[in-house]
Amino acid sequence: MTTQQEFALKQSQQYKNANFSVCLSFALTLLFLFNAYDFAQGTWSIVWGMVTAAYFVTSILQGAIALLLKKDLLIYGTIQKRTRLLSAVQLLSLFTGNLFTAAFAFRMLKKKNSIEYTLAYYMFMTQFLVFAISLFNLFKPYVSNLFMPTMILLILAMVIELILVIILAKADVEQGVKPLLKWLGVVAFLIGLTGNFFGLILGYSLVMKSISTDVSTIDKWNKFWISMTNNFTAMLGFLFVFLMLAISIASYGTFVSSFATENDYGALLLDPNLAHPFGTDNFGRDVFSRIIFGARISLVVGLLTTLIPLVIGGFLGAISGYYQKSIDNIIMRLLDVLYAVPGILLAIAIIAAFGSSTFNLIIALSVGSIPTYARTMRANVLMVSNLEFVEAAKALGENEWKIIFKQIVPNAFAPMIVKASLTIGSAVIATSSLSFLGLGVEPHIPEWGNILKIGSMYLETNPHLAIFPGIAIILLVLSFNFLGDGLRDALDPKLDS
């Protein structure tokens, strides 16, 4: 064993991903094992027991792959073919829903990792999960009128995506994009319009590289996405967020809204089963359907309560940072008054004054976040406005508004994007918290906070009613945080990707 081989082990992204997947896979195995045993009755659930066994097998296999990876890198300095072939077996773990081991397996199939290949297999996994989740509707008493056409479209999309994965696993896009790949990229872009945003990114990347002659633009694109695709946790964050977006859109054709909103007094507080994977609540409503429909509200409210203060706060911060002295003092002192009031308290006051509704909730959460975005933008503008290219624009007599929004803001906006991605998770938590307190979305609307509120009343008898919406909130917040960390690393000029 040489120093070079030890360095290869420490720098290997595959080895880091293997260990990360092992830890998460074993953690999920323990969680499912806990759910498989009914402590009150002293019995085991057959379904949860089978899930636990499947995750245990994939976890053991992943542990073996991690050990082989370590051995290969320490002895040979490169990953051997047998290790890659064993990793290919882990593709089957996608059928158990183990995203961590499946994503690792896809990554191991290609020796030289590429942006487009990574985006392609994440796009395929997202579509596969949307199909698998929608498939549970077959166990319902009836399905949506659009269920079969939607499922056929999902299958067609998966076939196209799988073809893309296979082609990109063998192709080297850096040597040029072939016409077939360009047109498949167009198809991927169209698939992305259904909510699977990996398709939008992949399609744009393939088409852009096939028609663009601007080397600097391609280099910037590659630099950013190489950093993102090498970040395993950031890509998992992308995966869950895009999955929620995709299933929210697909649910219009595959899920029946009445199961989530209408009372069924003949099915009160049922335990999880095939027809109701997450059980039913105290009104007989299907919790699984309510969580799917609730994802729409959580995502929309989270995104809007981030976008609104981002735009307003960014505008005020840019004006304040560029026009210093009097205008700066007026804007920032007014925002300081707003900043002095705790955001959640301000939201409660606004909702108490104007009533509980989704619109009022968005306004209430947005107003309290404006000062923090304004402060961040102001600091960035103060730094950028002293650079030479800004002074040159002023010397040439450029209009001040053009200087602000064409020269300064684009160069000061990267930290704002990172901040926004990190605060979306906080917005989701705030939305759920206010709904939990009865001050957010109307009680009859399926929203994760409302679902959790009902589940909290049955923690002793039906704990799953609180566990599943709680896990959904945790996963979405974690995903946005992982995504924010990845964006921070990718956009930080001090870090060499």
N, C-alpha and C positions, 0 to 999 in steps of 0.2 A: 504494500500500500504506500503510495507516494503522496506528497503534499498536493500535487495537481489533482489527484483523484479525490482527496478529501475536499478540496475546493469545489470540484464538480458536484459532489454530494450536497454541499451547503448551498450551492447556487441552483440546483436542479428544481425547477418549478414542479415537475412531475412528482418528485419525491415529497415536496411540501403538500401538494394536492392529495397525494395518497394518504398521508398521515392525517390531514384534515378530514378526508372522507371517512377514514376508519373511526375517528373519534365521534363524528356526527352520526355515523351509521350505528355504532354501539349505543350511543345515547338514545336514539330512536328505538332501538331494540328493547332497552330497559323501560322506556315509556310505554311501548305496546305491551310488554310483559306485565306492567302494573295494571293496565286497562283490561288485560285478559283474565285477571282474577277478581271475582266478586267477594270482597272481604265480608260483606254483610251475610251472604248466604253460603260462603265457603265453596263456591263452584267456579269452574273455568269456562270461559267463552270459547267455543270452537273456532269461530271466525277470527277473533283477535289472536287466538293461539296459533292459527295458521299464518297470520301476518307476522307475528313475532318470530316464528320458525324461519320464515322466508328472509326476514331482515337479519336474523342471526347467521344464516348461511352466507348471505352476501357480505356480512361484516367479517366473518372468518376468512372468506376468500380475499377480501380487500386487505386484510392484515397480512395474508401470505404474499400478496402482490407487493405490498410495501416493503416486506423483508427482502424479497427478490430484487426489488429496485435498489435497495441499499447495497445488497451484495454486488449487483452488476456495476454500480457506480464506483464502489470501493476497489473492486478487483480489476474490472475492464475499463472503467472510465466512461462507458456508454451503456445504454439500455439494450439488453439482448433480445433476440427475436422471440424466444420462449416466453419472456415476461410480457411482451406485447400481445402474443397469442392468448396467454392466460387472461390478460386484461380484457380481451375481446369477449370472453365469456361473460364478463360483468355487464355487457350490453343488455343481457336478459333481466338485470335488476331494474330496468326501466318499467317492466311489467308489474313490479311490486311497488312502484312509486318512489324508489330510492334514487332521487335525482343526483345525489352527491357521487355515488359510485358510477352511475350511468354517464354523467358528464366527464368523470375521470377516464372511463373506458373509451369514450369517443376521442378524447384528447390523445390517448396513447396509440390510437390506430395510425396516426400520421407522424412520421419521424420529424419532419420540419413543419412546425406549427405555422398556420397562416391565419390572417384576420378573417378572410372569407370562409374558410373551412370551419372555424370556431363559430362564427355567426350562423352558418348553415345548420350545424348540429344542435345548437341551442334553439334555433327556429323550429327544427323538427321535434325536439323534446317538448317545446311549448305546445305545438299543435297536437302531439300525441296525448299530452295531459288534458287538453281541452276536450279531445275526443273521449278519453277514458272517463272524465268527470261527467260528461254529458250522457254517457252510456248508462249511468245509474238510473236514468229516467225510464229505462225499459221495465224496471220493477215496480213502477208506479201503476195505479189503476188505469190511467190513460196518459197519453203523451200529447204534445202540441201538434197542431195541424202541419206545422213546418218542420217537425222533428226529422222525418226521413230525408227530405231534400237537404236540410242543413247537415245531417250526418254524412250524406253522400259527398257534399262539397268538402267537408272536413277530411274525408278519406282521400279524395282527389288531391287536396292540398298536401296531405302527408306523403302521397306517392311522389309528387313533384319535388317536395323537400328532400325526400330520401334519395332521389336521383341526383339532386344537387350535392348532397353530402358525399355520395359515392364518387361523383366526378371531381369534386374539389379535394377529395382525399388523395387523388392521383395527380391532379393538375398543379402547376406552379403558376399562380396568377401573376407573380412578379415578372415573369417572362412574357407576359401579354395575355389579354383576355380574348379568347376565341369567340367567333360569332354565336355559337350555341350557348356559351356561358352568358353572353350579353343578353340574349333573349330570355334565357332562364332567369337572369337577374331582373328583367322587366316583369316576369311572372311573379317572382318573389316579392317585388315591390307592390304588386297588386294584392298579393296575399297579405302583406303587411298592413294594408288599408282595413283589414278585418279586425285589427287589434294586435296581431302578432308583429310587433314593431321590429323584431329581429329581421323580418323580411324587408321592411323599409330600408333599414341600414345596409343589409346585404345587397339589395337591388341597386341602391344608390352607389355603393362601392364598386360593384361590377360594371355598371353603366359608365360611371365617372372615369374609371381607369381605362375603359375601352375607347372613349371619345376625347378625353382631356389631353392636351399637350402641355399643360402647365405643370412642370415637374415639382415646383415648390408647393403647389396645392396638394398634390398626391403625397408628397413627403410629410406635410403637416397632418394629413388624414391618417397616414400609416403610423406616424409617431404616436398620435393620440390613441388609436385603436389597438396598437400593439401593447401599449401600457394597460389598457382596459382588459383586453382578452387574456393577458398574462396574469391578471388579478382574479383568482378563482372566486373569492368572496364577492367581488363587485359583479362578476358575471352571474353568480347565483342571485344577487339582488336584482339584476336586470330580469332574470328568468321569472322570479316570483311576481314582480311588478307587471311585466308584460303578460304573464299568465292571468293575473287578475283582470287586466284590461281586455284580453282576448276572450276570457270566459264571460265577462260582463256583456260583451257584444254578442257572442254566440248564444248566450242564454235567451235572447229575444226569440230565437228559433227553436231552442231545445228544451227550455224549462217552461213550466206552466205557472203563471203568477198566482193563481188561486191557491196552490199548495202552500205558498208563503204568506198569503194575506187573509184567506178565509178560514173561519173557525170550523173545526171538525170535532164535535163533542163525543164522537164515537172512537176517537183515537187520541185520548188525552195522555200525556206523559208516557209515551211508549219508549221502550229501550231501543238502542240502535239496531236496525235490521236492514235487509237489502232494500226494502221499499223506502225506509227512512234511515239512511246511513248514520245520521247524527241524532236520531230520535225525534220526538215531537214535544212541543212545549205545553203549557197549561191550557192552551186554547186548541190543541190538536193540530197546530201548524207545523209543517215540516221544517226542522231547523236547518237541514242541509240546503234546502231551497232558499231559506231566509238569509243564510250566510252568502250564497251566490248573489242574490239580488242586493244584499247589503253592501257587497263589494263596490257596486256602482256608486252608491252614495258616499262611502268612505273615500273612494278615489277622487270623485268629483269635488267633494268638499275639501279634501286635503290639497288637491292641485289648485283649486281656485283660491283658497285661503293662503296659498303661497304665491300664486301668480299676481294677485291683486296688490298686495303690499310690495312685491318685487318691482312692479311697474311704477306704482305711485311713489314708493320710498326711493327707488332708483332715480326717478325724475327729480324729486326734491333734493336728494343728496348730490346729484350732478350739478344742479343749479346752485346749490349752497356752496359746493366745493370750488366752482369756477368763479362765481361772483361773490367774492369774500367781503368782509366788513359788514355793511348794513344789511344786505339781503341775507347773508349767512347768519347773522345774529337773529334776525326776525324768524327765519325758518327753523333754525335749530332750537331756539328758546321755546317756540310753540311745540315742537316735537318733544322737548325735554319735559314739558308739562304732561303730555300724553304718555311719555315713557315712565313718569313717576307713578302711574297707576298700574298695578299688576295686570297683565294681559288677561288672565282667567277671570279676575274680578271685574274688569271692564266688560268682558264678554257676558258675564252673568247680569250686569247692570243693563246692558243694551237689550238682552233677551227679555229681562223682567219688564222693561219699559215698552217694548214693541211687540212682545209675544213670541211664543215658541214656533219657529218654522225653519225650513232649510235655508231660505233666503236670508233671514235674520241671523241665523247661525254663521253663515259665510261672512256677512258684513261684520258681525261681532268679533270673529276671530281675525279678520283681515285688519281691522283698525288698530288693534293692539300691536301688530307686527310691523307697522309702517316705520316707527322710529329706528328699529334695529337695522332695517335695510337701508334707510337714509344715512345712518351713521357709517355703515360699511361702504356705501358708494361714495360718500363725501371724502372719506379717508383715501380711497383709491384715486379719486379725481384730483385731490390735492397733490398726490404723488406723481400722477401722470402729467398733469398740467404744467409741470416744470421741466419736462423733457424737451429735447431739441426740436423734434418734429412739430410740436405744438407752437414753440416760439417761431419756427419758420413759417407756419401757416398764418400766424398773427402778422408777421413782417410782410407777407404777400398780400395782406388786406382781406383775408378770407372772412366771411360772415361768421360772427361769434356762435350762432346757433349751429352752423355747419361744423365749426371746430369742436363744439361740445359733443354733438351726436354722430359725427363721422370720424373724428380723430380721437377724442378722449374716451368717450363711453365704450366703444368696442375694445379698447385696450385696457379698460378698467373693469370689464364685466365678468371676467373669468371667476374671481372670488365670489361674485354674486351668484353665479350658477352653482358653485359648491355649497354656499350657504343655503340656497333654496333647496337643494337635494337633501341636505341634512335636517332642515326644518320641516319638510313635508311629514316626516315621521311624528314630529311633535304636534303638527296640525291634526293628524289622524288620532293621536291619543287625546287631544283636547276635544275633538268632535265626539269621540266615544265617551269621554268623561262627562261632558255636558248632557249627552243623551242618557247616560246612566243616571244622572241626577234629575232627569225629567226636564231639562232646560235646552235641549238640542232639537233634534229631529222629532217630528210628531210621533207619539208612542205607537201608533198602529203601523207606521212605516218600518219595513225591515232594515234596520241599520245595526251595525255590530254592537254599538253601545246599548241600544234597546234590547237586543238579544241577550247580551251579557247581564243586563239588569234583571231580566226574567230568570235567567239561569242562576243568579246569585241567591234567589229565594229557595232554590232546591238543591243547595250544595250537599246536604246530608243524604237526601234520597235519590236525586238524579244529578250527580256532579257533572256528567257529560254535557248538560245544558249550558254550563258556564265554561267548561274546559275548551270546547271546540271554538266558540267565538273568541275566547281569550287567546288561544293559539293563533287564530287568524290575525288578530290585532298585533300580536308579538312578531309574527313572521313578516307582516307588511312593514312595520316600523323598523325591524332589523334589516330588511331588504333595502329600504331607503337609506339607512345609515351606512350599510356596506357600499351602496352605490355612491353616496357622498364621499366616502373615504377614497374610493377608486377615482372619482372625478378630481378630487383634491390632488392626488398623486399624479394623475395624467396632465393636469393643467398647471402644476407647479413648475415654473421655469428653472428652479434651483435643483430639481431632481432630474437625473439623467435616466431616461427610460431605456 
